[in-house]
Amino acid sequence: MKIVTAYSGGLDTSVMIPWLSENYGGAEIIAYTGDLGQGEDLSAIREKAIATGATSAVVEDLRERFVDEFIWPSLMASAIYEGMYPLHTALGRPLLAERLVETAIQEGADAIAHGCTGKGNDQVRFEVTARSLAPQIEVLAPLRTWELLTRDDEVDYAKAHGIPIPVTKEKPYSIDQNIWGCAIECGEMENLWTEPPADVWRMTKDPSQAPKGSVELIIDFDQGIPVGIDGQPMSGVALIEYLNDVAGSFGVGRIDMVENRVVGLKSREVYEAPAATLLHMAHTELERICLDRPTFNYMRRISQDYANLIYDGLWVGSLRECLQAFVEESQRTVSGEVRIRVSAGLARITGRRSPFSLYDPGLSTYHEGDTFKREHAEGFIELFGLPYKTVAEVRRKSGKPTFQRRDKALQQPIG
């Protein structure tokens, strides 16, 4: 049997290689690693996979594709799960699942395997994507079936098999990082009242130790996509890496939340997303001046649906593709510049401009040059409030109160 397994070099996937070989009749294991910008030595990961028992290891640089085909579309849609999580891990899963399936087909493998737990979201994302693309390929999930019920069990197994691992029983953190952010969980953070330990952060400096003062950045957008900083055109990968460095050095982008997982439970999640924090702020601000009120407000609804689809592992579904068409149409005029000032633990918008801005100084000003016709306001208010005035009149004539109070003793007709 031949199995292509997702391999990160972390605890779960490191233990998985020998376990799969032992439990599937000496199966040939091909380790697959996709570089999504996790900042690790890829050559070392390849060597570690082989040393752990893989017969071969495939390592691919997927950063540009990840940014262009997954991150930018989600940014254009303002996709943030439950108002806080910019979906960095969730966005990477469909791309990795797609490449796992394609590698399995190229290698003539019988199955693919992932290291996701039975109570996590990633198992859904990997498996739904894989089965949507290649239902003939079997999907194995060792962490749902093996005898290693705790992370301590996995650590013991690794030590017994001479497998080098990046965690210990004293620091049992699970960390998943890519160019768009970092997810950190387990350990003492499972207690909701415990502050994340200082040693878990990887992309951001403690705001109390950030540089004094502040820096100002101007982010340039073209049709909803960031294309440059401070007037300098940049590729997507370079732009995100630059903002991660700048914002991270000031401690911007730390997220600590309790979120609702796909499988029905609540989970305490600690994230870092320096660049994503700045870019989502800037993008939404540009939409505020470039989109009319109904479109801007409808985009907020689309954003929630789009984020839920990503989180739930439904990137390859037809609904996400249909929403993408709406999003791209909405972004045709979302071009311009947004200025952000970054200081210790804080980022704030200080300016915005666009050739498609709907902001009219003549209509907005209270000084000389005002072009707004105030006399039109009275008629607008009369018509806008007419339905409510009509309801009030009917209730008044019937003797019923015009509005309901919580305390029934206080319900009195008005007028």
Residue pairs with C-beta under 8 A, 6 or more apart in sequence:
1 24
1 25
1 27
1 28
1 110
1 111
2 27
2 28
2 30
2 107
2 108
2 109
2 110
2 111
3 20
3 24
3 27
3 28
3 29
3 30
3 109
3 110
3 111
3 112
3 113
3 140
4 30
4 32
4 100
4 103
4 104
4 107
4 109
4 111
4 112
4 113
5 13
5 16
5 17
5 20
5 29
5 30
5 31
5 32
5 54
5 112
5 113
5 114
5 115
5 140
6 13
6 32
6 33
6 96
6 100
6 112
6 113
6 114
6 115
6 126
7 13
7 16
7 17
7 31
7 32
7 33
7 45
7 49
7 54
7 57
8 33
8 38
8 45
8 115
8 176
9 33
9 40
9 44
9 45
9 48
9 49
9 166
10 115
10 165
10 166
10 167
10 174
10 175
10 176
11 151
11 154
11 155
11 158
11 165
11 166
11 167
11 174
12 115
12 117
12 143
12 154
13 31
13 115
14 48
14 52
14 158
14 163
14 164
14 165
15 148
15 154
15 157
15 158
15 161
15 163
15 165
16 113
16 115
16 142
16 143
17 29
17 31
17 49
17 52
17 53
17 54
18 52
18 53
18 161
18 163
19 142
19 146
19 148
19 157
20 27
20 29
20 113
20 140
20 142
21 27
21 29
21 53
23 142
23 146
28 55
29 53
29 54
29 55
30 54
30 55
30 56
30 57
30 58
30 103
30 107
30 109
31 46
31 49
31 50
31 52
31 54
31 56
31 57
31 58
32 57
32 58
32 60
32 96
32 99
32 100
32 103
33 42
33 45
33 46
33 49
33 57
33 58
33 59
33 60
34 60
34 62
34 92
34 95
34 96
34 99
35 42
35 59
35 60
35 61
35 62
35 63
36 62
36 63
36 66
36 92
36 95
36 96
36 178
36 179
36 180
37 63
37 66
37 178
37 179
37 180
37 237
37 240
37 241
38 177
38 178
38 179
39 177
42 59
42 61
43 59
45 57
45 59
46 57
46 59
48 164
49 57
50 56
50 57
51 164
52 163
58 103
60 99
62 95
62 96
62 99
63 179
63 237
64 235
64 236
64 237
65 95
66 91
66 92
66 95
66 178
66 179
66 180
67 179
67 236
67 237
67 240
68 236
69 95
70 91
70 92
70 94
70 95
70 315
71 91
71 179
71 180
71 236
71 240
72 224
72 225
72 226
72 236
73 324
73 327
74 86
74 87
74 91
74 306
74 307
74 310
75 224
75 225
75 226
75 276
75 279
75 280
75 283
76 224
76 225
76 283
76 327
76 328
76 331
76 334
77 299
77 302
77 303
77 306
77 307
77 323
77 324
77 327
78 280
78 283
78 284
78 287
78 299
78 300
78 303
78 306
79 86
79 87
79 303
79 306
79 307
79 310
80 86
80 87
80 280
80 303
80 307
81 87
81 90
81 259
81 307
81 308
81 310
81 311
82 257
82 259
82 260
82 307
84 255
84 257
84 259
84 271
85 255
85 257
85 259
85 269
85 271
85 311
86 180
86 181
86 271
86 273
86 276
86 277
86 280
87 180
87 307
87 310
87 311
88 178
88 180
88 181
88 182
88 183
88 271
88 273
88 276
89 122
89 176
89 178
89 181
89 183
90 121
90 125
90 310
90 311
90 313
91 180
91 310
91 315
92 178
92 180
93 122
93 125
93 126
93 129
93 313
93 315
94 125
94 129
94 313
94 315
94 316
96 126
97 125
97 126
97 127
97 129
97 130
97 133
98 129
98 133
100 112
100 114
100 126
100 130
101 112
101 130
101 133
101 134
101 137
103 109
104 111
104 112
104 134
104 137
105 134
105 137
109 137
110 137
110 138
111 137
111 138
111 139
111 140
112 130
112 137
112 138
112 139
112 140
113 139
113 140
113 141
113 142
114 122
114 123
114 126
114 127
114 139
114 140
114 141
115 142
115 143
116 122
116 123
116 126
116 141
116 143
117 123
117 143
117 144
118 141
118 143
118 144
119 261
119 263
119 265
120 261
120 263
121 261
121 262
121 263
121 311
121 312
121 313
123 141
123 144
124 262
124 263
124 312
124 313
125 312
125 313
125 315
126 139
126 313
127 139
127 141
127 313
128 313
128 314
128 316
129 313
129 315
129 316
130 137
130 139
131 139
132 316
132 317
133 316
147 153
148 154
148 157
151 167
151 172
151 174
151 186
152 169
152 172
155 165
155 167
155 168
155 169
155 172
157 163
158 164
158 165
167 173
167 174
171 187
171 199
172 186
172 187
173 184
173 185
173 186
173 187
173 189
173 200
174 183
174 184
174 185
174 186
175 182
175 183
175 184
175 200
175 202
176 182
176 183
177 183
177 202
177 203
179 237
179 240
179 241
179 244
179 275
180 240
180 273
180 275
180 276
181 203
181 253
181 271
181 272
181 273
181 274
181 276
182 202
182 203
182 271
182 272
182 273
183 269
183 270
183 271
184 196
184 200
184 201
184 202
184 270
184 271
184 272
185 267
185 268
185 269
185 270
187 197
187 200
188 194
188 197
189 196
189 197
189 200
189 268
189 270
190 268
192 258
192 268
196 256
196 270
198 206
200 270
201 254
201 272
202 272
203 244
203 248
203 253
203 272
203 273
203 274
204 247
204 248
204 251
204 252
204 253
204 254
204 272
204 274
205 248
205 249
205 250
205 251
206 251
207 250
207 251
207 252
207 254
207 344
207 345
207 346
208 251
208 344
209 251
210 249
210 250
210 251
210 343
210 344
210 345
211 249
211 250
211 344
212 344
213 343
214 250
214 341
214 342
214 343
215 246
215 250
215 341
215 342
215 343
216 339
216 340
216 341
216 342
216 350
217 229
217 230
217 243
217 246
217 278
217 339
217 340
217 341
217 342
218 229
218 230
218 231
218 337
218 338
218 339
218 340
218 351
219 226
219 228
219 229
219 278
219 279
219 282
219 337
219 338
219 339
219 340
220 226
220 227
220 228
220 229
220 231
220 233
220 336
220 337
221 227
221 282
221 283
221 286
221 334
221 335
221 336
221 337
221 338
222 335
223 331
223 332
223 333
223 334
223 335
224 283
224 327
224 328
224 330
224 331
224 334
224 335
225 236
225 331
226 236
226 239
226 279
226 282
226 283
227 233
227 234
227 239
228 234
228 239
229 239
229 242
229 243
234 242
239 275
240 275
240 279
241 275
242 275
243 274
243 275
243 278
243 279
244 274
244 275
245 274
246 274
246 342
247 253
247 274
247 275
247 277
247 278
247 342
247 347
248 272
248 274
250 342
250 343
250 344
250 345
250 346
251 344
251 345
252 274
252 277
252 278
252 342
252 345
252 346
252 347
253 272
253 273
253 274
253 275
253 276
253 277
253 278
254 270
254 271
254 272
254 345
255 269
255 270
255 271
255 272
255 273
256 268
256 269
256 270
256 271
257 268
257 269
257 271
258 266
258 267
258 268
258 269
259 266
259 267
259 269
260 266
261 267
262 311
262 312
262 313
277 347
278 340
278 342
278 347
281 338
281 340
281 347
281 349
282 338
282 340
282 349
283 334
283 338
285 338
285 349
285 352
286 334
286 335
286 336
286 338
286 352
286 354
287 296
287 299
287 334
288 296
288 352
289 336
289 352
289 354
289 357
289 358
289 359
290 333
290 334
290 335
290 336
290 354
290 356
290 357
290 358
291 299
291 330
291 333
291 334
291 358
292 358
295 330
299 327
299 330
302 323
302 326
302 327
305 319
305 323
306 320
306 323
306 327
309 315
309 317
309 319
309 320
309 323
310 320
314 320
333 354
333 356
334 354
334 356
335 354
335 355
335 356
336 352
336 353
336 354
336 355
336 356
336 357
337 351
337 352
337 353
337 354
338 349
338 351
338 352
339 349
339 350
339 351
339 352
340 347
340 348
340 349
340 350
341 347
341 348
341 350
360 371
361 369
362 369
362 370
362 371
362 372
363 370
363 371
363 372
364 372
391 402
392 402
395 401
395 402
395 413
396 402
396 413
396 414
396 415
399 413
400 413
401 411
401 412
401 413
401 414
402 413
402 414
402 415
404 411
405 411
